[in-house]
Amino acid sequence: MSNDDLYKTSLDLLNGKLLSEQNKDIIYAPGNNALHYRGGLYTKNNHYESNGNGYGYCNFLRISKDGKNAVVLQSADSSHYGDLSNSANKIYTDLFGK
């Protein structure tokens, strides 16, 4: 999936095009999970995060809860997974705040 496709699919998920608003509220509601991981996303204070790693590739999405702001990083070299995850966090924070 391209960066653009990952963003558009994530935006559709958040905007109720792939899930009803009721189902979205259920999946992403606060709960007892300390990591706040639900539906493929980690719930942070003002945004969601997802990370993927496999077959030598890795990807990182940081997206605001309204979907208006996002950072997508992907690499064909998963040996730098931690560095890229940290970079995605820093870029998101630098651009959009915490």
Backbone as CSV, one residue per row, in Angstrom:
resi,resn,N_x,N_y,N_z,CA_x,CA_y,CA_z,C_x,C_y,C_z
1,MET,0.850,-1.162,0.000,0.000,0.000,0.000,0.899,1.228,0.000
2,SER,0.560,2.207,-0.797,1.338,3.445,-0.831,1.046,4.281,0.419
3,ASN,1.877,5.272,0.667,1.633,6.182,1.789,0.266,6.836,1.659
4,ASP,-0.061,7.282,0.457,-1.336,7.935,0.204,-2.507,6.982,0.467
5,ASP,-2.394,5.744,-0.009,-3.455,4.755,0.217,-3.617,4.428,1.696
6,LEU,-2.509,4.316,2.427,-2.586,4.050,3.858,-3.288,5.201,4.569
7,TYR,-2.959,6.422,4.203,-3.618,7.578,4.805,-5.113,7.576,4.472
8,LYS,-5.458,7.390,3.198,-6.865,7.434,2.794,-7.684,6.337,3.464
9,THR,-7.133,5.153,3.563,-7.837,4.051,4.221,-8.031,4.348,5.710
10,SER,-7.000,4.877,6.349,-7.097,5.234,7.764,-8.110,6.355,7.969
11,LEU,-8.114,7.335,7.081,-9.078,8.426,7.153,-10.503,7.899,6.999
12,ASP,-10.709,7.001,6.045,-12.034,6.394,5.856,-12.468,5.621,7.094
13,LEU,-11.539,4.959,7.737,-11.836,4.233,8.977,-12.290,5.211,10.058
14,LEU,-11.560,6.315,10.213,-11.880,7.287,11.253,-13.136,8.094,10.950
15,ASN,-13.444,8.278,9.667,-14.596,9.088,9.276,-15.872,8.284,9.062
16,GLY,-15.874,7.025,9.453,-17.086,6.236,9.403,-17.436,5.658,8.046
17,LYS,-16.519,5.677,7.101,-16.794,5.090,5.787,-16.567,3.583,5.768
18,LEU,-15.755,3.079,6.704,-15.499,1.642,6.788,-16.169,1.020,8.004
19,LEU,-16.418,1.819,9.011,-17.104,1.385,10.227,-18.180,2.410,10.550
20,SER,-19.260,1.969,11.131,-20.255,2.931,11.594,-19.668,3.733,12.746
21,GLU,-20.231,4.895,13.008,-19.770,5.718,14.121,-19.916,4.961,15.440
22,GLN,-20.984,4.206,15.577,-21.214,3.421,16.796,-20.117,2.370,16.979
23,ASN,-19.787,1.645,15.909,-18.722,0.640,16.006,-17.366,1.278,16.249
24,LYS,-17.117,2.415,15.619,-15.861,3.130,15.847,-15.751,3.537,17.312
25,ASP,-16.830,4.052,17.888,-16.819,4.453,19.294,-16.551,3.267,20.213
26,ILE,-17.107,2.112,19.874,-16.891,0.905,20.677,-15.433,0.463,20.599
27,ILE,-14.903,0.401,19.385,-13.534,-0.093,19.190,-12.504,0.827,19.828
28,TYR,-12.681,2.139,19.677,-11.656,3.072,20.127,-11.983,3.746,21.466
29,ALA,-12.956,3.226,22.196,-13.296,3.774,23.509,-12.197,3.455,24.516
30,PRO,-12.022,4.344,25.501,-11.058,4.035,26.565,-11.457,2.743,27.276
31,GLY,-10.475,2.018,27.731,-10.759,0.766,28.414,-9.676,0.417,29.404
32,ASN,-9.618,-0.837,29.758,-8.654,-1.297,30.744,-7.300,-1.655,30.151
33,ASN,-7.166,-1.622,28.850,-5.923,-1.971,28.185,-4.901,-0.852,28.401
34,ALA,-3.847,-1.128,29.128,-2.851,-0.103,29.467,-2.211,0.527,28.232
35,LEU,-2.070,-0.248,27.157,-1.469,0.287,25.932,-2.490,1.001,25.058
36,HIS,-3.749,0.875,25.381,-4.830,1.473,24.597,-4.753,1.041,23.133
37,TYR,-4.554,-0.260,22.920,-4.467,-0.821,21.574,-5.803,-1.440,21.207
38,ARG,-6.409,-0.908,20.158,-7.698,-1.417,19.695,-7.807,-1.226,18.186
39,GLY,-8.346,-2.211,17.540,-8.639,-2.088,16.115,-7.441,-1.744,15.260
40,GLY,-6.259,-2.206,15.665,-5.054,-1.954,14.879,-4.360,-0.649,15.186
41,LEU,-4.914,0.134,16.112,-4.336,1.432,16.439,-4.084,1.552,17.934
42,TYR,-3.004,2.241,18.264,-2.755,2.631,19.649,-3.406,3.993,19.848
43,THR,-4.202,4.127,20.886,-4.880,5.387,21.182,-4.001,6.234,22.084
44,LYS,-3.609,7.387,21.589,-2.835,8.355,22.365,-3.772,9.500,22.757
45,ASN,-3.245,10.516,23.444,-4.099,11.614,23.905,-4.835,12.316,22.769
46,ASN,-4.116,12.671,21.710,-4.768,13.426,20.631,-4.575,12.807,19.251
47,HIS,-4.070,11.586,19.218,-3.877,10.942,17.913,-3.849,9.427,18.079
48,TYR,-3.809,8.740,16.948,-3.660,7.287,16.909,-2.321,6.958,16.265
49,GLU,-1.802,5.773,16.603,-0.553,5.294,16.011,-0.727,3.859,15.552
50,SER,-0.081,3.524,14.454,0.027,2.118,14.073,1.430,1.879,13.544
51,ASN,1.877,0.647,13.685,3.210,0.245,13.255,3.094,-1.126,12.599
52,GLY,3.873,-1.353,11.579,3.875,-2.660,10.945,5.287,-3.075,10.593
53,ASN,5.536,-4.382,10.634,6.872,-4.879,10.341,6.751,-6.311,9.840
54,GLY,7.261,-6.558,8.663,7.251,-7.916,8.144,7.813,-7.984,6.744
55,TYR,8.379,-9.123,6.416,8.932,-9.386,5.082,9.952,-8.324,4.663
56,GLY,10.682,-7.779,5.657,11.725,-6.803,5.361,11.230,-5.372,5.268
57,TYR,9.925,-5.144,5.383,9.349,-3.809,5.283,8.826,-3.372,6.645
58,CYS,8.735,-2.058,6.835,8.094,-1.548,8.036,7.359,-0.253,7.686
59,ASN,6.304,0.004,8.440,5.539,1.219,8.207,5.034,1.786,9.526
60,PHE,4.833,3.099,9.531,4.433,3.823,10.721,3.422,4.886,10.336
61,LEU,2.311,4.909,11.049,1.270,5.905,10.836,1.029,6.629,12.147
62,ARG,0.999,7.926,12.095,0.577,8.772,13.202,-0.515,9.662,12.614
63,ILE,-1.732,9.601,13.160,-2.851,10.341,12.577,-3.714,10.940,13.682
64,SER,-4.096,12.199,13.492,-4.949,12.863,14.471,-6.297,12.160,14.526
65,LYS,-6.998,12.309,15.634,-8.267,11.605,15.806,-9.320,12.059,14.804
66,ASP,-9.188,13.287,14.282,-10.117,13.731,13.251,-9.604,13.410,11.847
67,GLY,-8.392,12.865,11.746,-7.833,12.463,10.462,-7.251,13.583,9.625
68,LYS,-7.260,14.801,10.134,-6.791,15.945,9.339,-5.275,16.052,9.270
69,ASN,-4.585,15.511,10.250,-3.121,15.568,10.288,-2.567,14.159,10.372
70,ALA,-1.544,13.884,9.571,-0.971,12.537,9.591,0.481,12.561,9.146
71,VAL,1.205,11.572,9.635,2.569,11.297,9.194,2.608,9.815,8.856
72,VAL,3.098,9.490,7.664,3.253,8.105,7.235,4.698,7.917,6.801
73,LEU,5.374,6.945,7.423,6.727,6.577,7.020,6.727,5.092,6.688
74,GLN,7.347,4.738,5.577,7.497,3.335,5.207,8.914,3.120,4.699
75,SER,9.417,1.914,4.929,10.774,1.605,4.513,10.859,0.151,4.057
76,ALA,11.715,-0.084,3.081,11.991,-1.443,2.625,13.155,-2.047,3.397
77,ASP,13.557,-1.400,4.480,14.653,-1.880,5.322,14.188,-1.878,6.773
78,SER,13.716,-3.008,7.250,13.164,-3.075,8.604,14.230,-3.109,9.689
79,SER,15.511,-3.084,9.302,16.561,-3.107,10.319,16.616,-1.799,11.110
80,HIS,15.930,-0.774,10.645,15.913,0.516,11.333,14.541,0.798,11.944
81,TYR,13.832,-0.251,12.294,12.459,-0.137,12.806,12.353,0.864,13.960
82,GLY,13.161,0.710,14.983,13.097,1.598,16.148,13.394,3.041,15.805
83,ASP,14.405,3.250,14.973,14.753,4.609,14.566,13.616,5.262,13.794
84,LEU,12.994,4.501,12.895,11.908,5.053,12.100,10.674,5.329,12.947
85,SER,10.393,4.465,13.904,9.275,4.709,14.816,9.501,6.000,15.598
86,ASN,10.697,6.174,16.112,11.038,7.408,16.829,10.955,8.620,15.910
87,SER,11.384,8.462,14.664,11.313,9.565,13.698,9.862,9.946,13.411
88,ALA,8.991,8.948,13.251,7.565,9.223,13.011,6.980,10.006,14.186
89,ASN,7.335,9.600,15.407,6.850,10.318,16.585,7.348,11.760,16.606
90,LYS,8.628,11.943,16.318,9.223,13.282,16.356,8.622,14.176,15.275
91,ILE,8.482,13.657,14.074,7.916,14.460,12.983,6.484,14.875,13.329
92,TYR,5.687,13.921,13.832,4.311,14.232,14.187,4.272,15.325,15.266
93,THR,5.083,15.156,16.296,5.112,16.134,17.394,5.597,17.488,16.902
94,ASP,6.637,17.512,16.084,7.171,18.770,15.564,6.129,19.508,14.709
95,LEU,5.375,18.755,13.921,4.390,19.369,13.030,3.088,19.738,13.722
96,PHE,2.615,18.856,14.613,1.255,18.990,15.124,1.168,19.082,16.643
97,GLY,2.289,19.014,17.345,2.271,19.028,18.800,1.904,17.675,19.346
98,LYS,1.898,17.547,20.660,1.602,16.258,21.286,0.122,16.008,21.357
